[in-house]
Amino acid sequence: MTRTAIAIIAVLALPATQARAQLSQVEQEIVAHIDAHAEEAFALLERSVNINSGTMNLDGVAEVGRLYAAEFEALGMETTWIPMDAVSRSGHLFAETRGGSGKTVLLIGHLDTVFEKDSPFQRYERSDSIAKGPGVADMKGGNLVILMALQALHAVGALHDMNVIVAFTGDEEHTGDPLEIDRRDLIEAGSRSAVALGFEGNVGGVRKATVARRGFIGWTLEVTGTRAHSSVIFREDLGSGSIYEAARILTAFHEELRGEQYLTFNPGIILGGTAVEYDAPENRGTAFGKTNVIAERTVVAGDLRTISAEQAKRAKERMRALVERNLPHTSATIRFRDSYPSMPPTEGNYAVLAELDRVSRDLGHGPVGEVDPGRRGAADISFVAAHVREGSLAGLGPEGEGSHTVHETLYLNTVPVMAKRAALLVYRLTQD
């Protein structure tokens, strides 16, 4: 058993008798409903995981959307499927209930995974309280937490009187272009909301939540050199070729930019040779070359993660300057693609965290603190964090390990734990 699993069991074993006394009668009924229906929820999780919904499997993403739409409609929520043909993606599922004059709370998940149809990792497996499968933690387990919370609120008659928006995007793992279209509806929902809550997998344990996230910027480096026989490489009139120039640039990034707090940059794919083809939307490419030919072209693609717009601007400027220090007879350009904005920490975010902390203590789960932003990547909540009126909080999904790998695992015991917290947090926020 892993240390993470042991820590989770320790939290779940905390006595709840005294804590329950801190809950109202309605809140106790909400908690009881989640406990009573956990196995039904796990059956739905299995169904959703066994539907391949890799971002570029547009039909699979839509099928998972239909699965959840039926569940939300059963709660009396109005659902909308928003096609994203304009950005070559499947679409987004929104569900909403408008029941009163209280705060509107936006709950964010996503339907897609990183595992496309050709991935060997395709099926859900369960062993006692541990589930394994593509997207089981990122983030079909988080989607389930949202649904379980809303089902419990509906069961006690509270959901009907709330203003809640659910947004399940269909391309969180690989967004379409332009983002102005792709995330338009999510941003609009955020502008109508007081609080946004993100349910991607928990990081740092069940006693942590995310008040800040770094943004994501993609970059592509293209390098050219002079093709010639390898026996004359380094000659004054020929130079060192494109691969050496690409290596120089990457080394300069590593040596001169590394170390600034919250700033990371990663070259994720590199192709070099005589002829190179790189398909950015599919994250695939081919290269042809010979060991006795100086490489004419090299392409590198990677990401840049920052905590603020100012840090992003400064990093881009420094990277461009390093790219321009070309070796003789080579040239290089770097292009940036802004994707996910950052979610800086704000007083409003800390206020939502404080409310979650009270909920957790009242449930007998102990305190909830903040996750170091350096441990968090980008997420859809970042698009709305600047638009909601009060605050945002993320990392509210269940605990798991190995996301984005064939070892992706979810600790099922943490699903009802996080669903209870989510249900009571939404309930209390909408009662203010």
N, C-alpha and C positions, 0 to 999 in steps of 0.2 A: 504493500500500500504506500502511495506517495505521501510526502509531507503535507502537500496541499489537501489530500483527502482526509488525513488525520486531523488537520486544523478545522476542516469543515465539520467533521463529525463532532469535534469538541464544541463548536458553536451551536450545532443543532441539539446537543445534549443539555444545553443550559436550562435550568428550571424555569417554567413559564407560569406557574401558579400565581405568584405575586404580580408578574407582569400583566396577566390577564385582568387583574383588578384595576389596572390603569386604562383599560379599554371600555368604551361605552358598550351598551347591549348590542347596538347595530354593528359595531366593529368586531365584537366577539362572534357574531353571526357570519360576518364576512370571512373571518379567519377559519371558522368551522367549515364553511362551504368549500374553501380551497383545499383543506385537508381531505374532505370527503370525496372530492372529484379529481384527485391527482392522477389516479391510474387512467381515467378517461382522457385526461389531458396528454398523458404519455402516449396513448394510442394515436392521438392526432399528430403528435410530434413524429412518430414513426412514419405515418402516411406522408407528412410533408417532406421529411428527409429522403424518402424513397422516390420522390419526384425530382429528377435532375433539374436544377434551376441555375446552372452556370449562367453568368451574365449574358453570354451570347447565344444561349439556348432560349430564344425568345418565347417559344411555345411553352417550355417548361416553367419559365418565370410566370407566364400568364396562368398556367394551371395551378401553381401554388397560390396565386392571387385569388382564383375562383374558390379554392378550398377555404381560404380565410374570409372571403366575402360572405360565403354562406354562413359562417359562424357569427360574424358581426350582424348580419341581417336577422339572425335568430334572436339577437338581443334588442331588436327594434332600431338598429342604427341604419342610417342612410349610407349606402356604399356607392362609390364612383370609381370606375376604371378609366385611367387617363392614358390613352395610347401615346407612345413616344416614337412613332415611325419617323418623325422629323429628325431625330438624332440617332436613328438606327438602333433603337433599344426597344424592349418589350412594352413597358408601361409601369404606372404606379397605381397602387390601390389606396384609396382614401375611404375612411368611414367616419361618420360624425353623428353626434347627438346634441341637440340644442334644447336644453330643458329648463333654463332659468336665467337669472341675471347674475349668477356667480361667475367667478373666474373661468376662463377657457384654458384648458390644459391640453397641450399637444404631446402625443405619445409617438415616438419614432422608432421604426424598425426597417428591415429590408428583406426582400424576397429572394434575392440572388445569392449565389455562392461563387467561390473561385474555382469550383470543380466543374469543368465543361463536360459535354457528352462523351468525349474520348478519354476522360480520366478513368483509371482503373479503380478509383475509390468511389463507389456508387451506392452502397447499401447500408441500412441502419442495423446495428447489432446492439444487443443489450445483455449485460451480465449483472444481475441484481440491481444496484443503484447506479451503475455506470453505463452510459450509452456512448456508442461510437458511430460516426457516420459523417458524410460530407455536409458541412454547414450545421451540424448538430449544435455547436456552440456559437458559431458566427454565421447567421444569427437566428437560426430557427428556434433555438431554445429561448432567446430573448423575445421573439414574436409570441411564443407560447405564454411567457410571463404576462405580457400585455393582455392577451385574450383571457387568461385565467383571472386576472384582476378585474377585468370588466364583467366577466361572467358572475363573479361573486358580488360585485356591486349591483348587477341586474337582479340577482337572486334575492337580495334584501330590499329591492324596490328603490335603490338610491340612484341608479344610472339614469333613470328617466328624468330626474331633476337636475342633471349635470350638463355642462357644456364641455364636451370632450371631442377632440379630433385625433384620429389615428392615421398616420402616414407611413405606408410601407412602400419604399421606393424599389424599383426593379433593377437598378444598376449601381448600387452603392460600391460594389467592388471594382467597377470599371465604367465610369460615367461617360455619357454621350456628349457630343458637341453640337451646338453651343450650350454651355451651362445656363445661359439666360433662358433658354427654353426648357432644358432638362430639369432644372430645379425651381422653375417659376412657381409652380403650384405649392411646393413645400415652403418657399419663402412667403407666399401669400398666406398660407396657414399660420406661419409663425407670426406674421404681422397682426393676426386676429387673436393671438394667444397671450396670456399673461405669463405662463410658464411652459417651458419645453423640457421633456424628459426623454433621454435616449436609452435604449435597452440593449445595446451591444454587450457582449460578455463582460463580466466583472473582471477587473484586474486588481491584484493586490489583496485578494481575499474578500469574503463576504462582509467585512467590516470597513470597506473602502468604497468611495464613489468619486466621480470625476468632475471637478469644477473648472478644468481648463484642458484644452486639447490643442495640439499643434496642427497647423495647416499642411496641406499637401500640394506641391508644385511638381509637375513632370518636366524633365528636360531631355533634350536630344542633342548630342554632340556629333557633328559630322566633320571628318578629317580627310583631306586628300594629300597625296604625295606623288612623286614622279615614278612611274613604273619603269623598271629596267631589270637586267639580270642581277641576281643577288651577289654575284662575284664582284660587282662594282659598287655595292652599297657604301655609303659614307663619302663617296667621291664628291668633290667640291661642287660639281655641276649637277649632281643628282640628289644628294641629301640622304636622309635616313628612312624615308617612307612614312606612310600614314600610321602604321601600328606603333612605331616608336613615338611619333608625335602624340598619339592618343594616350600612350603610357605616360609621357611627360606631363600631360595635362592632368590626368587622374592622380598622379603622384603629387602634383602641385596642390590639387584640391585637398588631398589627404594631409599633406604637411603644413599647409598655410591656412586652412580654414577650420581644421578639426580642433575641438576643445571649447568652443563657445557654448554656453549653457543653452540647452533646448534646440541647438542647431545640428541637424544631421543631413547627410547627403550620401546617396547610395547608388553606384552604377549597377543596375540589375541585369543588363544584357549587353554584350559586345560582339560585334561581327566585323571581321577584317579580311582583306584579300584583294584579289584583282577585281572581282565584281561582288557587290553586296546588295541584297534586297531585304528591306526591313518593313514588316507590316505592323505598324504601331497599334491599330485597333485590336489585332489578334495577339499581340505580344510575341510574334514569331518572326523568323527570318532565315535567310540562307546566305552562305558565303562560298565563293570559289576562289581558289588561289593555288599557287605552287610554292614549294619550299625554296625553289631557286629563282623566285620572282619577287622583287620589292613590292610590298603592298601598296596599291594605289588608293584604296578607299577603306575607311573604318567608320563604323557607326556605333555609338554608345548611347544607351537610354537609361535613365535613372530617375530618382526622386529627390526632392528637397523638402525638408520639414522644418517649420518655424513656429514660434509661439506668438508672433505678431506681424502685422503688415510691415512695420518698420524693419524688423529683423529680416524679413523676406527680401525687401528692397535692397538692403545692404549686402546680403549674401549674393544676390544676382549680380550686383555691380562687381563684386570681388571675383566671382567666377568668370564673368566676361573678360575681366582684365587678365586673368591667368590664361585663358584660352588664346588671347591675342599675342602671347609671347612665342610665336611660332619658330620651330626649328627651320633651318634653311630648306627651301624648296618644298615646304609644306604650307598648308593653310587650314584653318579650322573655324567653325562657327558653332554657336550654341543657341538653341531656341528653348524658351520656357513656355510651359502651358499651365496657367493658373487653374487649379482644380478646387480643392477644398480650402476655404479660408480657415484661419485660426479661430479658436474660441478662448480668448484671454480670460483670466480669472476676474470676476467682478463681485461687488458687494451683494448684488442680487443672487448670484450663483451660490455664494456662501450662505445666504439666508435660506435658500432651498435645501442646501445640505444640512443646515441646522434643524429644519423641519423633519428631514429624513432621519436624522440622528434621534430625535424625540420619538418618532415612530418605532425605530429599531429598539430603543430602550424599553418602550412600553410593551413591545412584543416579547421582551426578554432575550433579545439577540445581542445586546450590548451596544456600545457606541459605534458610530460610523465616522471615519475620518476621510481626508482627501488623498487622492492618488497623485504622485509626482507626475506632472505633465510630460516629463521626458519619457515616461513609460507608455504614453498613449499616442496613437496615430490619429489620422483624420477620420471624421465620421460626419454623417448627414446633419447632426445637430449643430455643427459649426455654421451651416448655411443660415440657420434661423436665430442663432444666439444673439446677433446684433439687432434683431427685429422684435423679439418678445419684450413685453413691457417690464417684467420683473426679474426673471432669472432663468437659468438653464442648469441642468444636471444630467450627467451621463454615467455610463458604466453600471446601469441598474439591472443588467441581465444576470443570468445564473453563472455559476463558476464552471470553468472547463479548462482544458489544456490542448495544445497542439493545433490551434486554429491555423488554417491555410496549409495544413499538412495532412498526409494520409493517416496520421495518428490523432486526428481531432476527436476529442473526448468531452463529454458533458457529465457532470455530477448531478444526477437526477434529484437527489435530496435537496439541492439548493434551489430547484425550480419553485416549489411551493413557498420556500422561505422568501425568495425575491418577489413572488406574486403577492404574498401578504403585505410586504412592505409597500409595493407599488399600489395596491388597492387602498391601503390606509392613507398613503401619502396623497393620492388623487382625491380621496374622500375628504380629507382635512383641508387640502388646498381649495377645493371647490365649495367648502362650507364657509370660508372666510368672507 
